[in-house]
Amino acid sequence: MANIGLYIELKDGVFKKSNRELLTLARRGGHNVTAVLFCPDVQPYLEELNGVRAVIHVEGADLSYQPDLYARTLASLIEEFKLDVFCGMHSAQGKDLFPRLAAKAKAGLVNDCLSVDLDERKAVKPVYSGKLLATYRVEGAKALFTLRPNVIAAEPAGANARPEIKKAALDGGDPAARIVDVIKSAAQMIDLNEAVIIVSGGRAMKAKENFALLEDLARVLHAGVGASRAAVDAGFASSDMQVGQTGKVVNPKLYIACGISGAIQHFVGMKTSKVIVAVNKDPEAPIFKKADYGIVGDLFTVVPLLKEELKKTLG
């Protein structure tokens, strides 16, 4: 039976929703599962972690995310606790951390997986800008995987016994590089990587102020707000909202594209959405060939009408 390690990601002390997908994946096979958390106090998260064998609580004077220190700490824990397979989420932090960890742990890594077989150390992921799906198998002694959010239906932990807690210390050495400042978006938005519904706008939004239309619709749907690269380059939206090949790869249940033409660079970032709805006044826009549902019309007319109808329907 494999020893499976999970990197449990916290954001401002909040247990991220996507961690439940990782836990569901690991619990299904009856594996020996060890979860690793970097936090001052592990107690608030133990209920979510029911069913894992052990929790490694990493302590330190400064636990703010520092990629080099985190990677060195995790590499030593993988070695010490003999974790054959180690998994995390393909979030912004996961994309930054796991390649560093692979180098330090001398492990094979498959990023952005749509499915993972922990016993066979095999994973399926998109390649060639999402045109194909490829199956990879890690042959080395240690295997690392990052899972794309929203690909597994999270299951509750149940009433299993609480895990054994083990203490570990953050690597205290000097990092090769240190994060000195993080500039957060002024808007309190839903994390696009974890969003179940996303409303995105393109160049046709015409101005930054017009994104308020999409924000109003998003509030009705409890959705995140995204943007195409064209909208970001034009200054209509911030870079943390960008969806696409050079932005965030998202996987919501519903993606509503407003005034987005459907360039391949954008499509790569949202093509695995379960349902795609397009709103565009150009009936020949490429987005309509990729959408499940399309509305031909001016978004400044359609979006407010859509918002009002959804308010009535959703109560």
Order of alpha helices (4+ residues) and beta strands (2+ residues): beta-beta-beta-alpha-beta-beta-alpha-beta-alpha-beta-beta-beta-beta-beta-beta-beta-alpha-beta-alpha-beta-alpha-beta-alpha-beta-alpha
